[in-house]
Structure formats: structure tokens, C-alpha cells
């Protein structure tokens, strides 16, 4: 392994950790805003209890996302100095805008959101939650604008060997940006919904059946039902955009090597093994013309073949062929889970079907796995370019580093990340395993001094609304309030 490959592995390793935590913060921030809004509107305590439960998980994910992002950003200057020198005129300001708008907005209101419930009014606290949720979406917008420009660059000129932006609107709203933004944000919502739903299903399987757990599962499945089919539509439109602007990537994703004759249509290869040396996809299982229908939306439409491009310009089809199918396969399972849940609702069996709950638990990490698979497809499919059509990855790496130096830092990253983020992930899972408080927390705790659940007298053990006598009502201490009781008190009884 040379320094280039090791630098690519190190960046891929660090970004694999980083992308997961911001995805959860995007989804959880919006989920928390919905929960608090429902609580303010309906007054139902179940929404407040769920808010107070999931905000702990959000705080852990937010903290790990910030730490992993800082480490990743430093690599632009250490391992990819030539890239920073070439494209820093575009990527630098975009990342700075993310800090000045999104990160400052999140940091300014995060403290109020986490610690200000007892110090500010409900309306202002809700505003802080909304601000953090909007901040996460703004952050995703700037980051994806930068990455999308690297995929489909425009709005720039190259002067003295460096990229100079000449039209910021064209830089930001480059051809692939809308599709990447919609696809990524929807993926974050799906990953969060699967995590919330899986947590609820896990508690139901262990007999922790209460209003909060049921509300978690119900809300997660409604989100899944809305977002999973929508994601399929967005993915289809993103594929058409890739066909137009990054044809080599699409050919590698499909394992498509040879042009098909006009009028025959392109088959869809479901499974196979693309062999980059032999230039063929071995053991291919094909559906005739399905490739034309899905990829070109016509009966005999054509797509580019890998042999249309020079060998040095081809992405690694062996990798992206399977990462793409992993993402799509998990998406199909998400749609299946959502439809199964909808069918069980009609029979009032949503919270009782053991097989469904086990399926929900099994799919709980599927959203995060699909995000990683999609990200690998996007980034490896862009190779050998770091800025598509403008700069090759081999020309972007820092020239002064040896393979031994990069390998040593990679080993340190792996060790530290597994310890730090492994501990953080384990702590987050412990919070989820603990679960929200049960329904019994809604009942008032009657009792004597120092023992809130030890009654002072037999009647005070029952809730107030259940304690009444034949002549009058009982107050919270269980004392009679009718005329006979008052007369007895005057007599000293």
C-alpha cells in the first residue's frame, strides 16, 4: 500500500464514523421538535416524556459528531494539501459558511435546549429546539453543496492552476446538489425512524408495554411509511442525474461493460461479480430490458458502458456494484416493514405481533448501514477523480508523506476511534435500553413523610379521583369534607 491508498483509507475510515452521528442528529433534532410541538399543542405528557428521553441520546450523538468532524477537517491540510491548494477557493468558503450559520445557530441554542427547560418558558424552549433542528438542516445543506460541487463542478474558472469561483449560485446549486440534499436528509430521517422504532419493538418484546413505547413505535412507522417510498422516488431521479453528469459511475454501479445493440434494450443485472481485469461481470443474473426501463425510463433506452471509458478513468465496479445493491436492498426491506406495520394497524395487532417486532429490531441499524453503503457508492464511484473531470485523486494527496507515516497515523486513528466512539456508542445504547418511564409515572405518589409510596392511612393509598365517601369528597390527604366530619373535628375526635 502506498501513501495515496492509505490516505484514502484513513479519510474513508474517519468519515464513516462522522457521517453516522450527524445523520442521527438531523433526524433526532427534527423528531424532538415534533415531540415538543405535540406536547405544547395537546398537553399530553407522553410527548414530553419521550422528548426528555430522546434528548439524552441526541446529546451523545451530537457530541460525537462534533468531535469526529473536527478530526476529519484537519486531514484536508495534512493528507490532501494539493487538493486544498487547488479547490480551497470553493470548498473553504462553503465550510466556513456552515460554521458561521449552522454551527453557531446550533451551539447558541443547544444549551437552552439541553438545560433550559426549567429556566425559560415553554414557548422559548420550543424555539430553541426548532433552532437546533433547523441548524442541522442548514449544516447538511452547506456540506452537501461542497461535496456536490466536487461531483458536478460548475460556476468556476481555473486561474494559475487554482479554482476561482465566479458564480456562487451556480457553485452551490450545481446539477447534483438538489438530489443529494434530498436523498441525504431523507436517509437521516429513515435511519432515525428505524432506530426509534427498533428501540420500541425491543422494549415491547421484553414486556415493557406502555403508552410511551407504543407512541414511539407508532410515530416511527408513520415516518417510515412516508419517507421510504419517497426515498425510492428521489433515488430514481438521482440516478437519472448521475446518468447525465457521471456516466462512468452509473456504468460501474450496473456492472455494464458492453454497449447493447440499438433496439434491444439494456438488461438489469441483479447479481454478479464485476471483474475489473477481465472486463466482464461474471455469474450475472439479468432481467431483459429492465435496465432500460429503470435507468433510462424507456423500453429500448441506452446507458453508457464501462468500455466506453479508458481503464484509468473507470471506477471500481466490483465495490460500487455491491454497495449500491446493499443500499437498495435495505431500502426495499424498509418499505416492506412500513407496509407490514400498516397492515397490522388495521387488525389492531401492531403492538402484539412478535414476528413483526423482531423484524423491526433486526432492521433498526439498517438506516445507518444504508447511509454508509450509499456514501461508499457515491465516493468510490467518483474515482479516479477527487473533483470530477478537473483533478485526479492521485494529484490531490500531500506529496511529502511516506506510506509509513500515513500508516502509523491510520493505526492510531483506528485504535482511538474504536475506544472513544465505541464507548460513546455503548453509552447511547445503554440509554436506549433503559427506555422511557412506564405509565405508572403518571399516577400521583401518595404517602407519608419520607416514604412517598407508603400511605399514612388506608384510604390515602388510592389516587384522589378514586377516593370518595357517600356524603362528600376526600381531599388529597384522605380527610372527610362533609358536615359530619367537620363536626367531629370540633369535638376533638
N, C-alpha and C positions, 0 to 999 in steps of 0.2 A: 504494500500500500504506500502510495506517495503522499506528499503533503496535501495535494488537492483533494484526493479522495477522503483522507482523514478529516480535513476541514469541512467537507460536505457532510460527513457522518456526524461530526460534532454539532454542526448547526442543525442538522435534522434531529439529532437527539434532544437538544435543548428546546427547539421549537415544538417538538412533540409533547413535552411537558407543558410548555407555555400555552399552547393553543387550547388545551383542555380546560384549564382554570378560567380564562376569560369567557369561554363558551358557557360555562356554568354560571358565572356572574351575570352575563347578559340575560340568560333565562331566569335565574332566581330573582334578579332585581325586578324584572317585569312581573314575575309571579308575586313577589312581595307587595308591589304596588297594587295589583289586583286584589290581594287579600285585604290590605288595609282599606282600600276603597270600598269593598263589600262590607267591611265591618262598620265604617262610618255611615254607609247608606242603610244597612239593615239593623245594626246594633247587635247582631248575633255574635256571641263571644267565641264561637268556634273559629271564626276567621281571625280574630285577634290571637287566639292561642296558636293557630298554625303559623301566623306571622312571627310570633315570638320563638317558635320552634325552628323555622327555616332560616331566620336571620342569623342564627349561630352558624349554620352550615355555610351561608353566604359569606360571612366574615372570614371563615377559614379559607374558602376558595378565593376570595378577593386578595387576601394577604399573600397566598402562594402565587397568584397570578402576577402581582406586582413584583415579587422577588424574582421569579423566573423571567419576566420581561426585561428587567434591568440587566441580567446576565446576558441575555440574548443580544441586546442592543450593543453591548461592548464588542461583540465579535465583528461588527461591521468595520471597526477600526483596527482590530488585531489580525484577524484572518482574511479579511476581504477589503484591504486598503485600496487596491486598484479599482474595485467597484465603487467604493465611497468617493474616490477621486473623480471617477468618470460620471457617475449618476447622482452624486450628492446634491447637485443643484436642484434636483426634483425630489428625491426621497428625503433629504434633510428637512426642508420646509414642511413637507407633509407630516413627518413625525413630530416636528415642533408644533404644528397646528393641533395635533392630537393632544399634546401635553397642555397647551395653552387653553384649550376649550374643554375637552372631555375630562382629562385627568384632574385639572383644577376644579371643575364642577363636581366631580365625584368626591375628591378629597375635602372640598369645602362643606359638603352636606353629609358625608359619611359619618362623621362624629355625632351629628344631630340624629341621624338615623339609628345609630347603634346605641347611643347613651342618652338621648334627649327626650325619651317618651315621658318621663316624669318631670321634665323641666320646661317643656314647651307645650302649647296646646295641640289637640289632635289634628287640627287643620294644618298647622305649620309642620308638624311631624310628617303628615301625608305629603306635603310639598317637598320635604327633604327626600322622602322615598322616591317620589317621581323624578326629582332632580338626579338622583343616583342612577335610576333606570334609564333616563334619557342620556346621561353621561356615558353609560356603557354602549349605547347605540351610536353615539357620536364617535366614540373611540373606535368602534368597529368600522365606521364609515371612513375615517382617515387612514387606518391601517390597510383596509381593502382598496382604497384609492391608490395607495402606494404600490401594493402588490399587483393590482390590476394593470397599472401603468407598466410595470415590468413585464407583464404578459402581453399586453397590446399597447405599446407606446405610441403616443401622438402628442401634438402641441408643443414640440421642442425643436431646437436646432442643435447641431453639433459644431461647436466652435473651439478650435485649438485642442481637439481631442476630448472635449468635455461636453456634457449635455447641458444646454441652457434652455430653460422654459421660456416660451414666447406667448403662450396662451394657456393660462391656468385653468380655465373652464374646460378646455379640451384635454389638458393633462388629467384633471380629476375625473371628468365624465368621459373617460376613454371607452372604447367599444365593449369591453367585457365587464366594466365596473358595475352596472346595474344588476347583472345576472349574478355576479359573485357576492355582492352585498345581500341580495335577497336570499340566495342559496345558503350563505353562511349564517345569517340571522335566524332563518327558519330552522337550520340544523341545530342551532343553540337552543331554540325553544323545544325542539323534539328531544334533544338529549336531556333537558331538564324535566320535561314531562315524563319521560321513561324512568328517570331516577326517582321522581316523586311517586309515580305510580308503582314502581317496583318496591319502594320502601313501604308503601301502604299495603301492598299484597303480602309482603314478608310479615308484617305485623298481623294481618288477618289470618295467615296460615298458622300463627302461633297463638291464636285465640284472643288477640287484643282487638276485639271488635267494639269500636266506639264511634261516636259521631265524627270526631276529628279524622280518624283513619279513613272512614268511608268518604268524607269530603275530599280528602287528599286523592284517593283513587278516582273518584268521580270527576274532579276537575282535571286531573292528568289525562284521563281518557277522552274527555271532550276536546282538549287541546290536541291530542294525538289524532283524533278523528278529523279535525280541521286542518292540521298542519301537514300530516303525512301525505295525503293526496295532493295538496298544494305543492309540496316539495317535488313530487314527481313531475308536475307541470313545469315548475321552474327549472328543474334539471333538464327537461326536454328542450326548453328554449335556450338554456346554456349550451347544450350540445350543438344546436344549430349555429350559435355564435362561434363555438370552437371550430366547427366545420369551415366557417368563413375566414376566421382570422388565424387559426393554428391547425391547419390541416394535418401536419405530421403527427401532432398529438392525438388527433382523432383516429388516424390510421393505426397508431400504436395501441391505443385503447381497444380497438376492434381486432387487432391481430391480422389486419388486412394487408396482404403483400402484393397481390396482382390485381390489375385492373380487369374488371369483368367486361365482356363484350357488350356493346350497346344493345339495349332491349332485353337483356337477360335479368337485370336486377342484381343487387348485391345481397348475398346471403348473410344472415346474422350468425356469428359464431358464438354459441352459448358457452362452450367449454373447449379447452385445448391447451397446447403448450407452445407459445411462440419461441422459435429457435432463432436467435439473432445471428448465429454463424451460418446456419443452413438457409436462412431467409425463407422460412416456411413455418406455419403453425401446425404442429403435429397433433394427431389424435383429435382433430376438430369435429365437434358436433354442431351441425349447421341447420338453420331453418331457411329454406329458399326464399329470396326476395324480402325477408323480414328486415334485413339491414337497410334496404332502400326505403321501406315504409317508416321505420323508426328514425333513421338518421337523415334522410332527405325528404321524407313526407311525400313520396311519390312511388308508383308501382315499379318503375324502372330507373329511379334516380341513381346517380353515381357518387361515390366518395373517393377521395384520394387513396392511393396505395403506398405502402412504405417504400416500394422500389421506385416510386417517383422522386424520392429524395436520395441524395448521396449518403453512403453509410455513415459518414461522420456527422450528418445532420439528423440522424434518426434517434428518437428517444428509446429508452429500454422498454421494448414491448413486453418482455417477459414479466416485468414488475407491474407496469400500469394496467396490463390486461387483467391481472388478478385483483389488484387493489380496487379497480373500478367495479368489478363484479362483486367483491365483498361489500362495497358501499350499496350497490343496487339491491343485492340480496337481502341485506339488513333492512333496507327501505321497504321491500315487499313484506317482510315479517312485521314491520311496524304497522303497515296498512292492515294486515291480517289481524293483528292484536286489536286495533281500533274497531274493526268491523265485528269481531267476535264480542268485544265489550258491548257494542251497540245492540247486538242480537240478545245478549244476556240481560240487558236492561229491560227489554220488552217482557221477559218472563220473570222479572224480579229475582234473578239469580246471580246478579253481578258480584255480590259480596260473599257468595256461598260456593261457587264453582271452584273446587280445588285445582283442577287441571288448568283453568284459566289463570288462577292466581300464580301457579307455578310457572306458567308461560310468561307472565308479567315480570316475575322475579328474574327469570333467565334472560329476558330482554332488557333489564334495567341498565346494563352498561353498553347496550347496542348503539345508542346515540353517540357516545364518545368514540367507540370503535369506528363507526361510520364516518365521523369527522376526521379521524386520523387517516382512514383509507382514502377519503376524498382529497385530503390535503396532499398525501403522497402522490395521488394521481395527477393533481394539478402541478406540483413542483417537479416531480421526476419527468412528467410528460413535457415540460418546457425545455428540458435539456436537449442539446448541449448549450443552450442559451441561458444567461442569467438575466439579460434584458433582451427580449425576443427579437431576433434579427439585427441587434445592434452590438451586443457584447457577449462573447462566449464565457462560460463559467471558468474555463481554464485560464483566461486572461484576467479574471477578476480577483484571483487569490493573491494574498500577500507573498511577494517573491522571497522575502528574507527568512522565512520559517522553514526549518527542516522537518522531515517526517517524524523524527524522534521527538522534537519539541511539540508538535501538534498531537502526536500520540500520547505523550505524557499528560498534557492538559486534558485530552479526551478521557483518559483513565481517571483523572481527578474529578472531572465533571460527573462521570458515571457513579463513582463512589459517593460523592457528596449528595448528588441528586437522589440516589436511592435511599440514603439515610434521612435527609431533610424532608423531601417530598413524600417519601414512604411513611414517615412519622405523621406528617400533616394529613395524608390521605387516611391513615389508620384512625387518627383522631376524628376526622369528619365522619367516617363510617361508624365510629362508636356513638357519635351524636345521633346519627340516623337510627341506629339500632335501639337507642334508648326510647325514641318515639315521643310524640306529644302526650300531654297528660290525658288520662282517661276521663270518661263522663262524670265520674264521681267528684271531680274537682269543681263541678258546677254547684254541688249541694252545699249549703252553708254548714259550717262546722260549729255545732252547739256543744257546750260542755263547761266544766268548772275551771277555776283558776289554774293555769299552768298545764292543763290537760284539755286541749280543745275538743277532743272527741270523747271525753269521759263526762257523762251527764251529771248535773247537780241533783236532779230528781228524775224519776222515770219519764214524765211527760216531756221534759226538755230534750230527750234523745231524738225526738221526731222533728222533722222540719216544721217551720212555723205554719205553713199553709195546711199541714195535716193535723195540727193540734187545735182542737176547739171543743168546748163543752156544750151542754144542752142549753145553758142560759146565756152564754156570751162567748167572746173570743179570747184567745190566750195571747199575751204579748210574748216577745222573744225569750223571756226568762221563764215562761210557763206559768205566770201568775194569773189568777182569775180576775176578770174585769167586770163581772156582773155585780149587781147591788148587794147580793148576799155575801159575796167575798169581801166587799168593802166594809160591810157592817161587822163581819168577823174580825177584820183587821183593827177596827176601832175598839173592839172588846178585848184585844190583846191575844187573839188566837192565831 
